[in-house]
Amino acid sequence: SQLTELERDTRSDWYGLVGVQAGYDDNVALRDSLGLPAGVSAESPTADLFVTLRGPLPGGFELDASLYAVTYTDADEFDQVELRVGALYTIDRGDWRHRGGLYGVAGTTGGSSFNREANLDLRSTRYLGDDAAFELRLRYDEIKSAQLVFDGIEGSRSRLDLRYRWNGVGHSLAVRLGLEDNDRRDANASPSRQRVQADYGYQLNDRWGLESTVSFRTSDYDDLAVRRTEDLFSAALRVVYETGSAWQFSGSYQYSKNDSSDQVYSYDRNLLTLGFQRLF
């Protein structure tokens, strides 16, 4: 979100973000993602790292790269690392901005190679003055497994998102509607999904701010022999302290509840984290 705020004015410069968090997760199971076993959980301290970098390349292209790593002290089988690198091209037409990106992705889980992906990312953004924007985003992912044991994740994923973003004096709001369709080798990894999410931010003063997120996602696994449906509710609250030199410190709490027609896939999750990040 912070990088999005910079996009209109910093295309000719290198910029990025580094973020580190540590905390406690009372249900370590990557069931919000696809391809890993469900009905498995553990409690563990956790720490994660996120780095993203963007900058100009020859021919009007931009390098767009990110690295995410998360580790669990008491459940290292769920450790993940994912690297995403691509080229992005942007066309500005007055209040419109069109962007297309092609990416390669490689990931590990539990210390073993997990996925290899080719991603196409297309966006059109309409700026509604200086304080609001509407965006249409289409993504297509071609996914391969890196090991035979993970072959169930192989296939494709298509996502369509509509987002409205508004920034006022001391307030910000973003609303997103999303559709997702998966065509994977394993029917357990092939849901059709709909998602609605709202993010609200309130700036208390020059240093302190509050950020909140509420989302609801439905999933339909209609390729299974016995059809399964799931409803995932998630809410998060984040307290942010910003220094005058692009540093940001935060504490957050997130609650998630997944209700499934198959109780094996129903769960609650509480995640507490403290962290910092820096724009550069």
Salt bridges, closest charged atoms under 4 A:
GLU5 OE2 - ARG165 NH1 2.95
GLU7 OE2 - ARG54 NH1 3.58
GLU7 OE2 - ARG99 NH1 2.86
ASP25 OD2 - ARG269 NH2 2.50
GLU62 OE1 - ARG11 NE 4.00
ASP64 OD2 - ARG54 NH2 3.46
ASP92 OD2 - ARG11 NH1 3.06
ASP92 OD1 - ARG97 NE 2.75
ASP95 OD2 - ARG126 NH1 3.57
GLU117 OE1 - ARG157 NH2 3.75
ASP121 OD2 - ARG84 NH2 3.79
ASP121 OD1 - ARG123 NE 3.82
ASP121 OD2 - ARG137 NH2 2.59
GLU135 OE1 - ARG99 NH2 3.43
GLU135 OE1 - ARG123 NH1 3.79
ASP141 OD2 - ARG157 NE 2.82
ASP141 OD2 - ARG159 NH2 2.58
ASP151 OD2 - ARG185 NH1 3.59
GLU154 OE1 - ARG185 NH2 3.21
ASP161 OD2 - ARG139 NH2 2.62
ASP161 OD1 - ARG176 NH1 2.60
GLU180 OE2 - ARG193 NH1 3.81
GLU211 OE1 - ARG238 NH1 2.61
ASP220 OD2 - ARG227 NH2 2.60
GLU230 OE2 - ARG228 NE 2.84
ASP259 OD1 - LYS257 NZ 3.66
ASP268 OD1 - LYS257 NZ 3.62
